[in-house]
Amino acid sequence: EIRTGDGRMAGHAGFAGCREPGRRRGYSKYEKELILEQIQAFREEGAQGVVIGALLPDGSFDLEFMEECMKAAGNCKVTCHRAFDMCQDPFEALEALINLGVDTLLTSGQEPSALAGANCLEALAAKAEGRIHILAGAGVSDAVIKPLYEKGIRHFHLSAKIELESAMKYRNTRVSMGLPGMSEYMIWQTDDKKVRSARMVLDECSGKEA
């Protein structure tokens, strides 16, 4: 669900991510069963779409499992997540995803950020020829939308996050319950100002195109 800054309900997120935490590559049989159950549950709850992706040890997509996911999704839209950025051959994978019927591909162009992967994103968009939406993600902000738009990218994924300090006064800095290098006392929150700014840039780009 989506809420405004003062806690009021603003709507429901339409797409649900289906993967085991911290895993973007190969899944065990048990994990695959869980993911298929998640897809079915989200579909039955009225999700507009699901976000999936799984690779084999050789870096190619696990197409057999992905096909099972597509069947479980039913009429839901399907987005492939950034497992794509870990695959061995992005252009072969692109065709495979299109053949599966995937609607949208979330990718940074196989680089740490979408801006760094701009050339790959441009090539993917050109090869896709509108058969699948190329959704640029990773480090997307108002500052990078225009240069990516000029590369032919029309869809953008961003968190627009800011870092807020935790209200905790006492802090045990010797122990970390999360990922190394990630502060236990930092809160990430979407900033509506960053969202508005990104939207203004996108509207300006699309307006010039029209």
N, C-alpha and C positions, 0 to 999 in steps of 0.2 A: 504494500500500500504506500501511497505518497501523502505526506503531510506538509503543511506550510510551516514557517518558522515558529508560529505560535501554537502549533500542535493541531490545527484544524485539518480535517480530512480534505485532501485535494483530488483524490482519485486513486486508481489502482494501476500498478505497473502491468503492462500487457504481456510481457515476455518473461518467462521463468528459466533461469539457468539450471541445467541438469548435469551435474558432474560431482565426483567425489572431491572434497576439499583438498587443495594443493596438487591435484592430479590433472595433467593435461595430455598425458600420453597413454600408455597401455593400461587397460583395466583388467582386473581378475574377473572370473565368471560371476562371483558373488556381487562385485561392484556393478557389473553390467546389469544384473537382475535388479539391483536397487535403482539404477538410472532409468530402466524401462518402467519400473513401478512409479517413479517420480513423474515421468512424462505422462503416463496414463492418468495419474492423480491430478496433475496440473490441467490436463485437457478436460477432465471431468468437472473441474472447478471453474472452467470458463476462460482459461488463459488464451489470449490471442495467439501466442506463439511460444516456442521453447528454443533454448539455446543449447546446442550439443556439439560434440566433437571427440574423436578418439583415434589414436594412431597405433600402428603395429610397431614392433621393435625395429623394423628396417626403415622407419620414418615415413612410410606410406600410410594413407588413411585405412582404418579398419572398416572397409566398405560393407562387409557382411553385417557387422554390428550397427553401423550407421543406417543400413537399410531397415533393420529391426526398429531402430529409433524413429525412422520416417513413418513406418507403419503404425507405431504406437502413437505418434503425434496426430494421426488422422487428418482432420481439416485444419489443424493449427499451422500457422506459418513456422518455418524452421530457419534458424540462424546458426551457422557454424562459428564457434568461438575461436580464440587464438591458438588452439592446437595447430591451426593452419600455419602459424608462424614458426612452428617447430618441425614442420614436415620437410622431407628431403627435396621434393620437386614441386614448387608452388604452382607451376602451370599445368602439370599433369594432375595435381590435386584439384585445381580449379575446374577442369573439365569433368573430373569424377564427381565433384559436388553438384555441378550443373546437371549431370546425368541422373543424379539421385533425386533431383527436384528441390534442392536447398534454395531458399529464397534470398538469403542474405549471407554475406561472408564478412565477419569482423576480423580485421587484420591491420597490422602496423607495417605491412610490406616486408615482413621477416627481419625487421630491425627493432632496436629498443624503443623507438618512437615512430609515429606516423610520418613526422617531418623527415627523419633520417631515411625512412623507407619510401619516400615520395616517388622515386623513379620506378620502383617495383609496383607501387600502387597504380601509377599511371599505366604501366604495361599490363597489369591485371585488368584494369578497367577497359583498356583497348581490346584485350583478348576476349573479355566477357561479352562485349557488344550488347549490353543491356539484358543478357540472359540471367544475370544474377546481380543483386545490388552489392557493390563494394563499399563496406562501411569502415571508414578509417577510424582507428582507435589507438590509444596510447599517447599521452602527452598532447592531446588535442585541446586547443584553447582558441580564443579570439585571434591570437597572434599567428596561428598556423593555418587557420581555415582558408584564408585568401590564397596563399601559395599552393595549397593542396587543391583548391577549387580550380586554379589555373592549370593543374595537371589533369583535370577531368573528373575529379572526385566530387560527388554530389551528396554523399551521406556521411555523417559524422557522429561519433560516439565519444562523449566526454563525461567525466565525473564532476568537473567544475568545483573541485573540493578546496577547502581551506583547512588549516590545522588549528585546532583550539586546544588550550591547556585544560587538563583534567582539574576537577575541583579538589582532588586529593592533596592534603597538606603533608601527611607523612608519606615518604617514598623510599622504599627499599631498592636502591639502585643496583644491588648485587644480584638480583634475580630478575629474569625476563621470562614471562609466560607466553610470549609470542615469538615472532621471527627475530633472529639476531639483527641488531641495528635498528629495530623498530621500537620506539619508546612505548612503555606501558601507560604513560600519562599524557598521550597525545590523542586527540579525538579528531577524526576526519568528518567533515560535514559539507554537503553541497551548498555552494554560495549562489544565491539567486542573482546577485549582481554579475557574477561571471557567466551565468546562463544567459542573462539578458544581453550582455556584451557580445557573446558568441553568436546569438541569434541576430543581432544587429548587423554584424559582419556578413553573416550568411545571406541575410535579406538584401544587403547592399550588393553582394556578388551576383545573386540571382536576378536582381533588378537591372543591373548593367547588362546581363546576358539577354534579358527580355527586350 
